[in-house]
Amino acid sequence: VDPPTVVDEVPILREEVEEKTVESVPTAQKQPKQPAKVQANPPKEPKADKPQPQKQVQQQPKPEKEKVAAPSKPTEKSTNSKQVEKPAVLPKIVEKTVISVTKSAEKPTNTSSKQTEKPVNPKPIEKPAVPNLKSQEKPKPVEEVVMKNLTKQTQSAPVAANVDQSPSNTKISRKKRSELATLQQMSGDREAVNVNLLMPLVHKAELSRTEIQVLIDILLNKQQGSSVDSAEWIEGRQDPVVKLKKQLAEKEKALAAEQEAATALQSKLRELRSELNAEKHSTRQLEDNLQARQSELGSFAGRMQHLVDEKQALLQQMQQLQVKLSEEHMILCKLQEDQGQTQNVLQQELLAQRQQLELHIARLTEQHQETLAALEAQLGQMASQLQEQEAVNSSLSGELALLRDRGVQSQDLSRQVKDLHSEIERVMSKSQYDTGRLQSEVNSLTEQLSLKRAESDKLSSLVQSLQAENNRLTQKVSTVCVEAKQLRDENETLAAQVTASMERPATEGRENGDLNYPENKHIDNNSDKVHEKELLVEGLKDDIVSKERDMNRFKTDLAQQEQLTNSLKCELDNAHSNAEKMLKEISSYKCLIQEQESVINALRDEGDSAHKLVNTLRDDITKNKAEIVRLNKDCATVESRENTIEKLTSELNTHKTELADQAALIQTLQQEVERYKASVASLEEVYGKGEKLCGTYKTDLAEKDARIESLTTQVDKYRAEVSQLTGDLADAVETVGRLKQEVKDYTDRHASLSRDLETQKRKNDELRSKNWKAMEALSHTEKTLETKVKESQRLVSEAEESAKHEERERTKQFLQRILPHVTVDNKQDYDVWLEQFMSEAGQKASGDTVLGELEQQNCQLQAMVTHYKAIIADTEEMLNRLQSHVEQEEGRWGQQIQTLESQLEAVRLERDRLEENSDLAAQLESALTRNKELAHEMTRLQALVRIGEKSVSDQENQTLELKEELESLKAGTKNGLSTVETGSQTLRKRRSLAGWFRHKLRSRSRSRARRLQRSRSHNSRDSA
């Protein structure tokens, strides 16, 4: 009955094999125990001159393992980079079981040795259920071995069936059925196996070299055992073909080992070359990065130099402004001293003038006394004097009208003062509104500064996180470097093992396709490690990409901080420009103050002159009163004489009333003078306030200069710190670039290792396919072996030559490093070069031998190694220091930003103060304009006073004329009427002069009123 699957057919085969083994066990127990010596010394290596059946018996489990892995066709790769090979055909399994059964029947000791060996895969295997196990007896060790082999082969069959799903399955099942029929025939023959059945099976079976060798060993062992037991064996000489085959197999093994060693060396050379190329590429990239960083540093240094130049220019401007301020201060001091001196001089002059006036008054009093005495004698001239008094009264009435006009003008001035007060209140309201607006702007700026502080805090936290991640990456890179060094050491050990395997004898017993080599195990381990390193490298790449993004963000944040610093610089420049403007305004204010001082001095002079004039007028009035009293007395004495004197008395009374009115007018004039004095005092107070403001401006300017100097020093510090931070950033970027380069190197190495593994696997597959094909064409083996031997010799010679060439180059370089003063042509042959080098070294050597120099060089190299280790430790310390320095700098930056914000707030407050000062300056300007107007009015008043002085002088002349007339009256009373007529004529003339004077005063008052109206209109326009 044909079973549906191969797995169902296996138990039937197992029962047949068990029956065969049970029958063969009693025959096996009768044989002698000669091959037990093979088990005694399994680890010893056999000698090359003896036949090795025992070694081949020990290696019987290996071909069984290879059967599972030996391909009948090229292999296929799985996802885990391990080979899932197609198992052998079922007839091979049957042949193997038959051979093992026959062997166990002849040599029980060998089966016991097989029991000690463990399979490759120690995992438990589920065996198929056997129905007749309970009825049978306990199997011997030989049966256990056979059962294990059968279970392994049956389990490998479904795996191969799952891997290879092709139309060839039907053909294989047919072959299996035919071969099962033959096996049933073989199992039917309980006594012995027919050779006619085995021969076609052997011819049809696709056996590998190891399987053929195993069959040969089994037959040889059987031959040796049968020579002892049976007497029917006829001894003969050994077949030379078998010997040749053995020798060929050994040579093939040796060639395969040499080829593997050569391929390993070539792969190592390729790895070294790839590593060298990767390191060269990394060095080039590092040089390019260094050049780029140097260019960036140069550009940054240029920017810093430009900023330093700007700072120096600002400092020069500040120094110039300070010099100007000092000069202006000196000028003000000089002006104040000049004012004091002029005031002293004026006071002295006024005192001298007063003394002269007092002397003049004394003289005048004496003269008046004399004139009074003369008037007592000249009573007849009273009429003329009365007429003259009438003329004087008319002139005084004109002056009173003028004084009234002046009162109107003073009222107008008071109105103007009220208007100025209203304008001042309006300006104050505007200044309050501006201060409120500026306060709102200051609040908004403080909010912006708080936001900037929060952003700076975020940046500091980001920098700290970046530093922590950089530390973590450096630690990872250090661990990866250590692991890479370990892998290199392992590769070196593998290379040493490969060289040792090359030096071992060819009779070690390893086949080309054996997967149990320790080198292959190491390669598998290395592949796993490389896979792990790939994962680590990918993770590091991702981390580095994220760090690059963070670094870019940090750069953008730094650019924003630079923009903020630029804006702060712009604000500082604006503050400097505002300070310059304020200095200019202060200079203009100083000029205006000087002008005001000159105007005030002029007003003071005019006031003093007006006081003098008033005093003179008072004196004249008192004199006139005295004269009137005397005249009244004279009139009383003359009343009895003439009726005309009565008229004169009546006129005198009227004149008295007029004089009283004049006295009232004089009092009003005195009040006006006092008002002018009050206005002058107010102007002096304004001047004092202006001086105080100038002092405050000077102090503010000094404080601002100090603050500007402190700000410039802080800006210099910030620039130095920025340069340090940029250097630290450049170092960090360089370290990141180095880390990236190392990661790239590790990736390249991993790729090269993976490629080498793939090439090695392909070579193994090719070797297996070749070995699989070699059994089909044994006739071509000798030729191929000869060609392979030649090729191997050629490859070995080439490898030796390349190794010799490299060793010679290394020795040349080493000798040239040791003795750099010795120069020899490198183009010559190595022996000639060595002889010349030794001769020149012997000539130039100063008594010391080459060995001593070599020892010194070794010591130097060791010192260099220690030095490099110290440098590496120093670099690590430097990195830690840089990290700590960066943290400190971040803290400093935060503090400096806070100080800058406080300074900005102070500058803004100062700006507000300056704006308020500008408002005050505008008020001062308006006050100055008003003072100018008052000065013009004072000049007008001075002109009027001069006119009054002229009138007084005219009156004095008239009094003199009256005195002369009185003398003439004294000379003759008879001619009184004629003198009265002449007096009336003079009075008429005086009245006409007074009318002309009044007309002129009225015209002047009208012109003044027009000017005042024009000035008011201009002021209203300016206020609008």
Secondary structure in CASP SS format (residue, H / E / C, confidence):
PFRMAT SS
TARGET T0000
AUTHOR 0000-0000-0000
METHOD secondary structure of the structure
MODEL  1
V C 1.00
D C 1.00
P C 1.00
P C 1.00
T C 1.00
V H 1.00
V H 1.00
D H 1.00
E H 1.00
V H 1.00
P H 1.00
I H 1.00
L H 1.00
R H 1.00
E H 1.00
E H 1.00
V H 1.00
E H 1.00
E H 1.00
K H 1.00
T H 1.00
V H 1.00
E H 1.00
S H 1.00
V H 1.00
P H 1.00
T H 1.00
A H 1.00
Q H 1.00
K C 1.00
Q C 1.00
P C 1.00
K C 1.00
Q C 1.00
P C 1.00
A H 1.00
K H 1.00
V H 1.00
Q H 1.00
A H 1.00
N C 1.00
P C 1.00
P C 1.00
K C 1.00
E C 1.00
P C 1.00
K C 1.00
A C 1.00
D C 1.00
K C 1.00
P C 1.00
Q C 1.00
P H 1.00
Q H 1.00
K H 1.00
Q H 1.00
V H 1.00
Q H 1.00
Q C 1.00
Q C 1.00
P H 1.00
K H 1.00
P H 1.00
E H 1.00
K H 1.00
E H 1.00
K H 1.00
V H 1.00
A H 1.00
A C 1.00
P C 1.00
S C 1.00
K C 1.00
P C 1.00
T C 1.00
E E 1.00
K E 1.00
S C 1.00
T C 1.00
N C 1.00
S C 1.00
K C 1.00
Q E 1.00
V E 1.00
E C 1.00
K C 1.00
P C 1.00
A C 1.00
V C 1.00
L H 1.00
P H 1.00
K H 1.00
I H 1.00
V H 1.00
E H 1.00
K H 1.00
T H 1.00
V H 1.00
I H 1.00
S H 1.00
V H 1.00
T H 1.00
K H 1.00
S H 1.00
A H 1.00
E H 1.00
K C 1.00
P H 1.00
T H 1.00
N H 1.00
T H 1.00
S H 1.00
S H 1.00
K H 1.00
Q H 1.00
T H 1.00
E C 1.00
K C 1.00
P C 1.00
V C 1.00
N C 1.00
P C 1.00
K C 1.00
P C 1.00
I C 1.00
E C 1.00
K C 1.00
P C 1.00
A C 1.00
V C 1.00
P C 1.00
N C 1.00
L C 1.00
K C 1.00
S C 1.00
Q C 1.00
E C 1.00
K C 1.00
P C 1.00
K C 1.00
P H 1.00
V H 1.00
E H 1.00
E H 1.00
V H 1.00
V H 1.00
M H 1.00
K H 1.00
N H 1.00
L H 1.00
T H 1.00
K H 1.00
Q H 1.00
T H 1.00
Q H 1.00
S H 1.00
A H 1.00
P H 1.00
V H 1.00
A H 1.00
A H 1.00
N H 1.00
V H 1.00
D C 1.00
Q C 1.00
S C 1.00
P C 1.00
S C 1.00
N H 1.00
T H 1.00
K H 1.00
I H 1.00
S H 1.00
R H 1.00
K H 1.00
K H 1.00
R H 1.00
S H 1.00
E H 1.00
L H 1.00
A H 1.00
T H 1.00
L H 1.00
Q H 1.00
Q H 1.00
M H 1.00
S H 1.00
G H 1.00
D C 1.00
R C 1.00
E C 1.00
A C 1.00
V C 1.00
N C 1.00
V H 1.00
N H 1.00
L H 1.00
L H 1.00
M H 1.00
P H 1.00
L H 1.00
V H 1.00
H H 1.00
K H 1.00
A C 1.00
E C 1.00
L C 1.00
S C 1.00
R H 1.00
T H 1.00
E H 1.00
I H 1.00
Q H 1.00
V H 1.00
L H 1.00
I H 1.00
D H 1.00
I H 1.00
L H 1.00
L H 1.00
N H 1.00
K H 1.00
Q H 1.00
Q H 1.00
G H 1.00
S H 1.00
S H 1.00
V H 1.00
D H 1.00
S C 1.00
A C 1.00
E C 1.00
W C 1.00
I C 1.00
E C 1.00
G C 1.00
R C 1.00
Q C 1.00
D C 1.00
P H 1.00
V H 1.00
V H 1.00
K H 1.00
L H 1.00
K H 1.00
K H 1.00
Q H 1.00
L H 1.00
A H 1.00
E H 1.00
K H 1.00
E H 1.00
K H 1.00
A H 1.00
L H 1.00
A H 1.00
A H 1.00
E H 1.00
Q H 1.00
E H 1.00
A H 1.00
A H 1.00
T H 1.00
A H 1.00
L H 1.00
Q H 1.00
S H 1.00
K H 1.00
L H 1.00
R H 1.00
E H 1.00
L H 1.00
R H 1.00
S H 1.00
E H 1.00
L H 1.00
N H 1.00
A H 1.00
E H 1.00
K H 1.00
H H 1.00
S H 1.00
T H 1.00
R H 1.00
Q H 1.00
L H 1.00
E H 1.00
D H 1.00
N H 1.00
L H 1.00
Q H 1.00
A H 1.00
R H 1.00
Q H 1.00
S H 1.00
E H 1.00
L H 1.00
G H 1.00
S H 1.00
F H 1.00
A H 1.00
G H 1.00
R H 1.00
M H 1.00
Q H 1.00
H H 1.00
L H 1.00
V H 1.00
D H 1.00
E H 1.00
K H 1.00
Q H 1.00
A H 1.00
L H 1.00
L H 1.00
Q H 1.00
Q H 1.00
M H 1.00
Q H 1.00
Q H 1.00
L H 1.00
Q H 1.00
V H 1.00
K H 1.00
L H 1.00
S H 1.00
E H 1.00
E H 1.00
H H 1.00
M H 1.00
I H 1.00
L H 1.00
C H 1.00
K H 1.00
L H 1.00
Q H 1.00
E H 1.00
D H 1.00
Q H 1.00
G H 1.00
Q H 1.00
T H 1.00
Q H 1.00
N H 1.00
V H 1.00
L H 1.00
Q H 1.00
Q H 1.00
E H 1.00
L H 1.00
L H 1.00
A H 1.00
Q H 1.00
R H 1.00
Q H 1.00
Q H 1.00
L H 1.00
E H 1.00
L H 1.00
H H 1.00
I H 1.00
A H 1.00
R H 1.00
L H 1.00
T H 1.00
E H 1.00
Q H 1.00
H H 1.00
Q H 1.00
E H 1.00
T H 1.00
L H 1.00
A H 1.00
A H 1.00
L H 1.00
E H 1.00
A H 1.00
Q C 1.00
L H 1.00
G H 1.00
Q H 1.00
M H 1.00
A H 1.00
S H 1.00
Q H 1.00
L H 1.00
Q H 1.00
E H 1.00
Q H 1.00
E H 1.00
A H 1.00
V H 1.00
N H 1.00
S H 1.00
S H 1.00
L H 1.00
S H 1.00
G H 1.00
E H 1.00
L H 1.00
A H 1.00
L H 1.00
L H 1.00
R H 1.00
D H 1.00
R H 1.00
G H 1.00
V H 1.00
Q H 1.00
S H 1.00
Q H 1.00
D H 1.00
L H 1.00
S H 1.00
R H 1.00
Q H 1.00
V H 1.00
K H 1.00
D H 1.00
L H 1.00
H H 1.00
S H 1.00
E H 1.00
I H 1.00
E H 1.00
R H 1.00
V H 1.00
M H 1.00
S H 1.00
K H 1.00
S H 1.00
Q H 1.00
Y H 1.00
D H 1.00
T H 1.00
G H 1.00
R H 1.00
L H 1.00
Q H 1.00
S H 1.00
E H 1.00
V H 1.00
N H 1.00
S H 1.00
L H 1.00
T H 1.00
E H 1.00
Q H 1.00
L H 1.00
S H 1.00
L H 1.00
K H 1.00
R H 1.00
A H 1.00
E H 1.00
S H 1.00
D H 1.00
K H 1.00
L H 1.00
S H 1.00
S H 1.00
L H 1.00
V H 1.00
Q H 1.00
S H 1.00
L H 1.00
Q H 1.00
A H 1.00
E H 1.00
N H 1.00
N H 1.00
R H 1.00
L H 1.00
T H 1.00
Q H 1.00
K H 1.00
V H 1.00
S H 1.00
T H 1.00
V H 1.00
C H 1.00
V H 1.00
E H 1.00
A H 1.00
K H 1.00
Q H 1.00
L H 1.00
R H 1.00
D H 1.00
E H 1.00
N H 1.00
E H 1.00
T H 1.00
L H 1.00
A H 1.00
A H 1.00
Q H 1.00
V H 1.00
T H 1.00
A H 1.00
S H 1.00
M H 1.00
E H 1.00
R C 1.00
P C 1.00
A H 1.00
T H 1.00
E H 1.00
G C 1.00
R C 1.00
E C 1.00
N C 1.00
G C 1.00
D C 1.00
L C 1.00
N C 1.00
Y C 1.00
P H 1.00
E H 1.00
N H 1.00
K H 1.00
H H 1.00
I H 1.00
D H 1.00
N H 1.00
N H 1.00
S H 1.00
D H 1.00
K H 1.00
V H 1.00
H H 1.00
E H 1.00
K H 1.00
E H 1.00
L H 1.00
L H 1.00
V H 1.00
E H 1.00
G H 1.00
L H 1.00
K H 1.00
D H 1.00
D H 1.00
I H 1.00
V H 1.00
S H 1.00
K H 1.00
E H 1.00
R H 1.00
D H 1.00
M H 1.00
N H 1.00
R H 1.00
F H 1.00
K H 1.00
T H 1.00
D H 1.00
L H 1.00
A H 1.00
Q H 1.00
Q H 1.00
E H 1.00
Q H 1.00
L H 1.00
T H 1.00
N H 1.00
S H 1.00
L H 1.00
K H 1.00
C H 1.00
E H 1.00
L H 1.00
D H 1.00
N H 1.00
A H 1.00
H H 1.00
S H 1.00
N H 1.00
A H 1.00
E H 1.00
K H 1.00
M H 1.00
L H 1.00
K H 1.00
E H 1.00
I H 1.00
S H 1.00
S H 1.00
Y H 1.00
K H 1.00
C H 1.00
L H 1.00
I H 1.00
Q H 1.00
E H 1.00
Q H 1.00
E H 1.00
S H 1.00
V H 1.00
I H 1.00
N H 1.00
A H 1.00
L H 1.00
R H 1.00
D H 1.00
E H 1.00
G H 1.00
D H 1.00
S H 1.00
A H 1.00
H H 1.00
K H 1.00
L H 1.00
V H 1.00
N H 1.00
T H 1.00
L H 1.00
R H 1.00
D H 1.00
D H 1.00
I H 1.00
T H 1.00
K H 1.00
N H 1.00
K H 1.00
A H 1.00
E H 1.00
I H 1.00
V H 1.00
R H 1.00
L H 1.00
N H 1.00
K H 1.00
D H 1.00
C H 1.00
A H 1.00
T H 1.00
V H 1.00
E H 1.00
S C 1.00
R C 1.00
E C 1.00
N C 1.00
T H 1.00
I H 1.00
E H 1.00
K H 1.00
L H 1.00
T H 1.00
S H 1.00
E H 1.00
L H 1.00
N H 1.00
T H 1.00
H H 1.00
K H 1.00
T H 1.00
E H 1.00
L H 1.00
A H 1.00
D H 1.00
Q H 1.00
A H 1.00
A H 1.00
L H 1.00
I H 1.00
Q H 1.00
T H 1.00
L H 1.00
Q H 1.00
Q H 1.00
E H 1.00
V H 1.00
E H 1.00
R H 1.00
Y H 1.00
K H 1.00
A H 1.00
S H 1.00
V H 1.00
A H 1.00
S H 1.00
L H 1.00
E H 1.00
E H 1.00
V H 1.00
Y H 1.00
G H 1.00
K H 1.00
G H 1.00
E H 1.00
K H 1.00
L H 1.00
C H 1.00
G H 1.00
T H 1.00
Y H 1.00
K H 1.00
T H 1.00
D H 1.00
L H 1.00
A H 1.00
E H 1.00
K H 1.00
D H 1.00
A H 1.00
R H 1.00
I H 1.00
E H 1.00
S H 1.00
L H 1.00
T H 1.00
T H 1.00
Q H 1.00
V H 1.00
D H 1.00
K H 1.00
Y H 1.00
R H 1.00
A H 1.00
E H 1.00
V H 1.00
S H 1.00
Q H 1.00
L H 1.00
T H 1.00
G H 1.00
D H 1.00
L H 1.00
A H 1.00
D H 1.00
A H 1.00
V H 1.00
E H 1.00
T H 1.00
V H 1.00
G H 1.00
R H 1.00
L H 1.00
K H 1.00
Q H 1.00
E H 1.00
V H 1.00
K H 1.00
D H 1.00
Y H 1.00
T H 1.00
D H 1.00
R H 1.00
H H 1.00
A H 1.00
S H 1.00
L H 1.00
S H 1.00
R H 1.00
D H 1.00
L H 1.00
E H 1.00
T H 1.00
Q H 1.00
K H 1.00
R H 1.00
K H 1.00
N H 1.00
D H 1.00
E H 1.00
L H 1.00
R H 1.00
S H 1.00
K H 1.00
N H 1.00
W H 1.00
K H 1.00
A H 1.00
M C 1.00
E C 1.00
A C 1.00
L H 1.00
S H 1.00
H H 1.00
T H 1.00
E H 1.00
K H 1.00
T H 1.00
L H 1.00
E H 1.00
T H 1.00
K H 1.00
V H 1.00
K H 1.00
E H 1.00
S H 1.00
Q H 1.00
R H 1.00
L H 1.00
V H 1.00
S H 1.00
E H 1.00
A H 1.00
E H 1.00
E H 1.00
S H 1.00
A H 1.00
K H 1.00
H H 1.00
E H 1.00
E H 1.00
R H 1.00
E H 1.00
R H 1.00
T H 1.00
K H 1.00
Q H 1.00
F H 1.00
L H 1.00
Q H 1.00
R H 1.00
I H 1.00
L C 1.00
P C 1.00
H C 1.00
V C 1.00
T C 1.00
V C 1.00
D C 1.00
N C 1.00
K C 1.00
Q C 1.00
D C 1.00
Y H 1.00
D H 1.00
V H 1.00
W H 1.00
L H 1.00
E H 1.00
Q H 1.00
F H 1.00
M H 1.00
S H 1.00
E H 1.00
A H 1.00
G H 1.00
Q H 1.00
K H 1.00
A C 1.00
S C 1.00
G C 1.00
D C 1.00
T C 1.00
V H 1.00
L H 1.00
G H 1.00
E H 1.00
L H 1.00
E H 1.00
Q H 1.00
Q H 1.00
N H 1.00
C H 1.00
Q H 1.00
L H 1.00
Q H 1.00
A H 1.00
M H 1.00
V H 1.00
T H 1.00
H H 1.00
Y H 1.00
K H 1.00
A H 1.00
I H 1.00
I H 1.00
A H 1.00
D H 1.00
T H 1.00
E H 1.00
E H 1.00
M H 1.00
L H 1.00
N H 1.00
R H 1.00
L H 1.00
Q H 1.00
S H 1.00
H H 1.00
V H 1.00
E H 1.00
Q H 1.00
E H 1.00
E H 1.00
G H 1.00
R H 1.00
W H 1.00
G H 1.00
Q H 1.00
Q H 1.00
I H 1.00
Q H 1.00
T H 1.00
L H 1.00
E H 1.00
S H 1.00
Q H 1.00
L H 1.00
E H 1.00
A H 1.00
V H 1.00
R H 1.00
L H 1.00
E H 1.00
R H 1.00
D H 1.00
R H 1.00
L H 1.00
E H 1.00
E H 1.00
N H 1.00
S H 1.00
D H 1.00
L H 1.00
A H 1.00
A H 1.00
Q H 1.00
L H 1.00
E H 1.00
S H 1.00
A H 1.00
L H 1.00
T H 1.00
R H 1.00
N H 1.00
K H 1.00
E H 1.00
L H 1.00
A H 1.00
H H 1.00
E H 1.00
M H 1.00
T H 1.00
R H 1.00
L H 1.00
Q H 1.00
A H 1.00
L H 1.00
V H 1.00
R H 1.00
I H 1.00
G H 1.00
E H 1.00
K H 1.00
S H 1.00
V H 1.00
S H 1.00
D H 1.00
Q H 1.00
E H 1.00
N H 1.00
Q H 1.00
T H 1.00
L H 1.00
E H 1.00
L H 1.00
K H 1.00
E H 1.00
E H 1.00
L H 1.00
E H 1.00
S H 1.00
L H 1.00
K H 1.00
A H 1.00
G C 1.00
T C 1.00
K C 1.00
N C 1.00
G H 1.00
L H 1.00
S H 1.00
T H 1.00
V H 1.00
E H 1.00
T H 1.00
G H 1.00
S H 1.00
Q H 1.00
T H 1.00
L H 1.00
R H 1.00
K H 1.00
R H 1.00
R H 1.00
S H 1.00
L H 1.00
A H 1.00
G H 1.00
W H 1.00
F H 1.00
R H 1.00
H H 1.00
K H 1.00
L H 1.00
R H 1.00
S H 1.00
R H 1.00
S H 1.00
R H 1.00
S H 1.00
R H 1.00
A H 1.00
R H 1.00
R H 1.00
L H 1.00
Q H 1.00
R H 1.00
S H 1.00
R H 1.00
S H 1.00
H H 1.00
N H 1.00
S H 1.00
R H 1.00
D H 1.00
S H 1.00
A C 1.00
END
